[in-house]
């Protein structure tokens, strides 16, 4: 792959004595939706959280290997972890809006970056709510608590909040698993638009969803990468027997 945005080399991760990620070597392309696919418990979410160093929050974690972002290894000691997390925001399975108004949820990240004053904040809040396809639904209720939004709206609000810190990469951990089908479709459609400006790395175990939105696939099983490549090639011409078995529903 030419000039990937992320290159992972010989990554191994242990929680105490449990070997969770095993010699991971993958490349993530720019401005594409890369789906990390595989059955439950195969290490997908752990890999995603390793990308922005959220695994550091766990005790007894041991990591080796390299994760290259912008030609820098983000696993080296003394790196600015906060800066890494700004570049790679995480959209979780369940929405977690801040206990404040809709407006202030999005303005939160802008204020962290030093922006002050409603006159400056308002156009950017609107921009990011539009990016999340939420503006038309909330423009007349920006002072309402975010908790009054539906679950699907809350997830899009969290997406807008993440976009407000100007990330390069959106990490999404099964972002539609708690949503109804209509809200799920909206999120998928927004990812198709957002990849014009951002790189998206998404975890799912739903094959149909991966077929709909993935440009690139990383297929994992029991902590290992079994196969990776362009989505069309992966689904139409899988190279590995384990991949073929998975696609046929032999395990999930």
C-alpha positions in Angstrom: 0.0 0.0 0.0 1.3 3.4 -1.0 1.7 5.9 1.9 -0.7 4.5 4.5 -1.8 6.9 7.2 -1.1 4.2 9.9 1.4 1.4 9.6 1.4 -1.2 12.4 4.5 -3.4 12.6 5.0 -6.5 14.8 2.5 -5.4 17.4 2.0 -7.6 20.4 -0.1 -6.8 23.4 -0.5 -8.7 26.7 -3.0 -8.2 29.5 -0.9 -9.7 32.4 -0.1 -13.2 30.9 -2.9 -13.2 28.3 -1.5 -12.7 24.8 -4.3 -10.6 23.2 -2.8 -9.2 20.0 -0.3 -11.4 18.3 2.2 -10.1 15.8 -0.1 -7.6 14.1 1.1 -6.2 10.8 -1.4 -4.0 9.0 -1.6 -0.8 7.0 -4.5 1.7 7.1 -5.2 3.7 3.9 -5.9 7.4 3.8 -9.5 8.6 3.4 -11.1 5.2 3.3 -13.4 3.3 5.7 -11.3 0.4 7.1 -13.4 -2.2 8.9 -11.8 -4.4 11.5 -13.9 -7.5 11.2 -14.1 -10.7 13.2 -16.0 -12.7 15.8 -16.5 -11.5 19.3 -13.4 -11.7 21.5 -10.9 -11.7 18.7 -9.1 -8.5 19.7 -10.8 -6.0 17.4 -11.7 -3.4 20.1 -8.3 -3.8 21.8 -6.5 -3.1 18.5 -8.7 0.0 18.0 -8.0 1.3 21.5 -4.3 0.6 21.0 -4.3 3.1 18.1 -5.0 6.1 20.4 -3.3 4.6 23.5 -6.5 4.1 25.4 -5.2 0.7 26.5 -2.8 2.6 28.6 -5.7 3.1 31.0 -5.6 -0.6 31.9 -3.2 -2.1 34.5 -0.7 -4.7 33.6 -0.5 -4.0 29.9 2.6 -4.9 28.0 3.0 -3.7 24.4 5.8 -4.2 21.8 6.1 -3.3 18.2 5.5 0.0 16.4 2.4 2.0 15.4 3.6 4.6 12.8 1.4 7.7 12.4 2.8 10.6 10.3 6.2 8.8 10.3 6.3 8.8 14.1 6.0 5.8 16.4 3.2 6.6 18.8 4.3 3.8 21.2 7.6 5.4 22.2 7.9 6.7 25.8 7.2 10.4 26.5 5.1 11.0 23.5 2.2 13.4 23.8 -0.6 11.0 24.3 -3.2 13.8 24.5 -2.1 14.9 21.0 -2.5 11.4 19.7 -6.0 11.2 21.0 -6.8 14.5 19.3 -5.7 13.1 16.0 -7.7 9.9 16.6 -11.1 10.4 18.4 -13.0 7.3 19.5 -16.7 6.8 18.9 -17.9 4.1 21.4 -20.6 1.5 21.2 -22.9 3.5 23.5 -23.2 7.2 23.1 -21.7 9.2 26.0 -22.8 12.8 25.7 -21.5 15.2 28.3 -24.0 16.3 31.0 -24.5 19.7 29.4 -26.4 21.3 26.5 -26.3 20.2 22.9 -24.3 23.3 22.0 -21.8 22.9 24.8 -21.2 19.3 23.9 -19.8 20.3 20.5 -18.2 23.6 21.9 -16.3 21.6 24.5 -13.6 20.4 22.1 -13.4 23.8 20.5 -12.8 25.5 23.9 -10.1 22.9 24.7 -8.3 24.2 21.6 -8.6 27.8 22.9 -11.6 29.1 21.1 -13.8 31.4 23.1 -16.9 33.5 22.5 -20.3 32.5 21.0 -19.6 34.5 17.8 -16.6 32.3 17.0 -18.0 29.1 18.4 -21.4 29.2 16.7 -20.3 28.7 13.1 -18.1 25.8 14.0 -20.7 24.2 16.2 -23.1 24.4 13.2 -20.4 23.0 10.9 -19.7 19.9 13.0 -23.4 19.3 13.7 -24.0 19.4 9.9 -21.1 17.0 9.4 -22.8 14.6 11.8 -26.2 15.2 9.9 -27.8 16.5 13.1 -28.0 20.3 12.6 -31.5 20.3 11.1 -32.9 18.2 14.0 -31.4 20.3 16.8 -30.9 23.9 15.5 -33.8 25.2 17.5 -33.0 23.4 20.7 -29.2 23.9 21.2 -29.8 24.9 24.8 -31.6 21.7 25.7 -29.7 19.1 27.7 -28.1 16.5 25.4 -29.7 13.8 27.5 -33.1 14.7 25.9 -31.9 13.5 22.5 -32.7 10.0 21.2 -30.0 7.4 21.4 -29.3 7.8 17.6 -29.1 11.6 17.9 -26.8 11.3 21.0 -24.4 9.1 18.9 -24.3 11.7 16.2 -23.8 14.4 18.8 -20.8 12.4 20.1 -19.5 12.2 16.5 -19.9 16.0 16.1 -18.1 16.5 19.4 -15.2 14.3 18.2 -15.0 16.2 14.9 -14.7 19.5 16.8 -11.1 18.7 17.8 -10.1 18.4 14.1 -9.0 14.7 14.1 -7.2 13.1 11.2 -8.8 9.7 12.0 -12.2 8.6 13.4 -12.1 5.4 15.4 -15.5 3.8 15.7 -16.1 0.8 18.0 -19.3 -0.8 16.8 -20.9 2.6 16.7 -24.3 1.4 15.5 -24.7 -1.6 17.8 -27.0 0.2 20.2 -29.0 2.0 17.5 -32.2 1.3 15.7 -31.9 0.4 11.9 -32.8 4.0 10.8 -30.2 5.6 13.0 -27.7 3.0 12.0 -28.3 3.8 8.3 -27.7 7.5 9.1 -24.4 6.8 10.7 -23.3 4.7 7.8 -24.3 7.3 5.3 -22.3 10.0 7.3 -19.2 7.8 7.3 -19.5 7.6 3.5 -19.4 11.4 3.4 -16.9 11.9 6.1 -14.2 9.7 4.5 -13.8 12.5 1.9 -12.0 14.5 4.7 -11.1 11.9 7.4 -9.8 8.3 7.6 -12.3 6.0 9.4 -11.3 2.8 11.2 -14.4 0.9 12.4 -14.9 -2.3 14.4 -17.9 -4.5 13.6 -18.8 -8.1 13.7 -21.8 -7.6 11.3 -20.9 -8.9 7.9 -23.7 -7.1 6.1 -22.6 -3.8 7.5 -19.0 -4.4 6.5 -20.1 -5.2 3.0 -22.1 -2.0 2.8 -19.5 0.5 4.0 -16.0 -1.0 3.9 -13.3 0.1 1.4 -10.7 -2.0 3.2 -10.9 -5.0 5.5 -8.8 -6.3 8.3 -10.1 -9.8 9.4 -9.0 -11.0 12.8 -9.4 -14.2 14.6 -8.1 -15.1 18.1 -5.8 -12.1 18.3 -4.3 -12.5 14.8 -4.8 -10.9 11.5 -5.9 -13.6 9.1 -6.4 -11.6 6.0 -6.5 -7.9 4.9 -7.1 -6.0 1.7 -9.6 -4.2 -0.4 -13.2 -5.0 0.6 -14.3 -6.2 -2.8 -11.4 -8.6 -3.1 -11.9 -9.8 0.5 -15.5 -10.6 0.0 -15.3 -11.9 -3.6 -12.0 -13.7 -3.6 -10.8 -14.5 0.0 -7.4 -16.1 0.1 -7.5 -17.9 3.5 -9.6 -20.9 4.4 -10.5 -19.4 7.8 -11.8 -16.3 5.9 -13.9 -18.4 3.7 -15.3 -20.3 6.7 -16.1 -17.0 8.4 -17.9 -15.6 5.4 -20.0 -18.8 5.2 -21.1 -18.4 8.8 -19.1 -21.3 10.2 -18.3 -19.2 13.3 -19.2 -15.8 14.6 
